[in-house]
Structures are given as structure tokens and as C-alpha cells.
Amino acid sequence: MIALLAALAWADPGALRAPVGVPGAVGGYHDLSVAAPVAKGWWLVGEVRTAGSFVGASAGRRFEISRGAKGWGFDAALAAGLGFPTAEPSLAITATPALISGWFGDNGSASLSVAAPLQAKIIGGFEARLPVLFEFQGGGRAGHLWIGARFGMGPVWTPGLDLSIYIEPALWLGLALPK
């Protein structure tokens, strides 16, 4: 199968980039990811392609770079993991660096980010997928529940194929657990 990762066998640990640092899920047109804290500052993210053609797991960390007046801030995130294209049994490695800037309030949030959910199939033939996504996310809090929307788009380069454009509308949910 030619360019399996480019066509349909990939997913993104996007829940790590939600504007609020609470356990949550991001469900989009192409993929679903769920994030939960596992240790101080570390998160485990599961991701699946909505067509079922890719399942993966990543470990990641989000770093608060700066916080200014009234919630404005700048964060960085990094996740790495393994993925399993189910359409053609194989193994892929993933790495997702991201920069996130925005307003992170107690009852609302809005952010702009750039992320590169890179993937390379290493068993079952070599393939790579090299996207750069520009994302806008916003949402609000109602009690313990956060709900919002995300829109991401950007170029995707797959060696051996033409450049393509990726578009991902998504909803995100978060659960602010009582402290």
C-alpha cells in the first residue's frame, strides 16, 4: 500500500494541546484523542483515527513558559509515542512538538498554537508524514466541565507525494476535577 500514513493511517495527540490543563478529550472529523495526567506534569494520551485505521499512545508534557497579567501566557508541549496502523499491520513512531499562546482564564480560554504531529512508519516499510498545523481553540467552563471548539489547518508533506492541506474541525471537552 502506497503512502498509508498520508492517506488514512494516522492520528494526533491533540488533547495535550487543549487550552486548559485538565483531563479531557478532543474529537474531530479525522481523529479522537483522550488525555489524562499520570505523574506530576506528565500526561498519557491515547489517539485513534475515526475510521479505525490507526491506534496510538503517546506520553507528553506541557510546559508553562510564561504567564502575564490576566491569564495571558505562552506554553510549549512535547509528546512522543507509538502508533499502529490497522489497515496494514505495521508500527509507527510519533513525535509532536507544539507552541501554544493565548489567554488561559479561570472560566474561559482562547489560544493560537502551531503543532507538528510527525509520524514515521518504521516496521512494514518506511513512510513519513510531516504536517505543520495552525490551530485556534476557545471554550468556557460550566461547573467542572470545560467545553470548546478547535479549528486546525496546515500543510502536510509526505515524502514521495505532493504537498497536501489538512483541515480539522474539532470539539474538546475537559473535566476540572475538584482539588
C-alpha positions, 0 to 999 in steps of 0.5 A: 500500500502506497503512502498509508500514513498520508492517506488514512493511517494516522492520528494526533495527540491533540488533547495535550494541546487543549487550552486548559490543563485538565483531563479531557478529550478532543474529537474531530472529523479525522481523529479522537484523542483522550488525555489524562495526567499520570505523574506530576506534569506528565500526561498519557494520551491515547489517539485513534483515527475515526475510521479505525485505521490507526491506534496510538499512545503517546506520553507528553508534557506541557510546559508553562513558559510564561504567564502575564497579567490576566491569564495571558501566557505562552506554553510549549508541549512535547509528546512522543509515542507509538502508533499502529496502523490497522489497515496494514499491520505495521508500527509507527513512531510519533513525535509532536512538538507544539507552541501554544499562546493565548489567554488561559482564564479561570472560566474561559480560554482562547489560544493560537498554537502551531503543532507538528504531529510527525509520524514515521512508519518504521516496521512494514516499510518506511513512510513519513508524514510531516504536517505543520498545523495552525490551530485556534481553540476557545471554550468556557467552563460550566461547573467542572466541565470545560467545553470548546471548539478547535479549528486546525489547518496546515500543510502536510508533506509526505515524502514521495507525494505532493504537498497536501492541506489538512483541515480539522474541525474539532470539539474538546471537552475537559473535566476540572476535577475538584482539588 
